[in-house]
Amino acid sequence: MLSNQPKVGWIGLGVMGFSMVQNLLNSGISVSVFSRTKEKANPLLNQGAIWKENPAELAEGVDYLFSMVGFPKEVEDIYFQQKGVFKSLKTESVIIDMTTSKPELAEKIAIQANEMGVSSLDAPVSGGDIGARNGSLSIMCGGNESAYNQTLGFFEIMGENIKYFGHAGSGQRVKMSNQILIASTMIGTVEALLYAEEANLNLDKVIEIIGQGAAGCWSLNNLGPRMITGDWEPGFYVKHFMKDIEIALSDAEKMGLQLKGLELAKFFYSEVINAGYPEKGTQVLLKVLRSLNKGSF
């Protein structure tokens, strides 16, 4: 359960962060927000969110501070820069980074937080824009277990499948496992639909039948229909997916693992970026592979 009238801060109002804040506001929680582009915050400000000018100002006096930005460099900046979160946090507050980021950065944040008498969690999510809107995200948590129990009430507003995995960085490594699997299933989804398309099959019916069998997966059932209609808009950006792939490959290398399937996915998504689609949704892979099949790799 949440404490009475907790003071909450939130940094990052992208495709998913915006909806997650909206769900907190709809639950009656007062939220202060900061984003690099204030215009993104305007609809939330109209619903009662409070604007702050920088991460340090936002951190002043909050009990819980959430961040969800795009890249590890942005995470490092908002926490450690001159006007960063660590300049203003009060003791006994909780910081929760929900960005998919590097496990070692989660560990660095935890060390600094401990020195300041602050608790930290790394809590990346899965479920895309749909899960963020519906409050049905999966949330993978690492860090201080007491802080996790304290923060669970917030997580339950944002998600449905919430698990704690252990020390700082654990949440990020679970998310890497998630992204490794998605990378492979995205390739399978796209190639299955390309094959069915070339065979002049009804793609809606193909998804309807195989999506309910052993081949059924989130990518096919949720992104397949977008592919059919040519909807390439992001539920999850290609540029962020490539970042996740590179983090997973780097961490695997440190473990002595070779992930050949993930390396193939990196090749395919490099082609997507080269084609000029880094800010489209991951489902745009179908458009690019369709084009490449008509030319040559």
Secondary structure, 3 states (H helix, E strand, C coil): CCCCCCCEEEECCCCCHHHHHHHHHHCCCCEEEECCCHHHHHHHHCCCCEECCCHHHHHCCCCEEEECCCCHHHHHHHHHCCCCHHHCCCCCCEEEECCCCCHHHHHHHHHHHHHCCCEEEECCEECHHHHHHHCCEEEEEEECHHHHHHHHHHHHHHEEEEEECCCCCHHHHHHHHHHHHHHHHHHHHHHHHHHHHHCCCCHHHHHHHHCCCCCCCHHHHHHHHHHHHCCCCCCCEHHHHHHHHHHHHHHHHHHCCCCHHHHHHHHHHHHHHHCCCCCCEHHHHHHHHHHHHHCCC
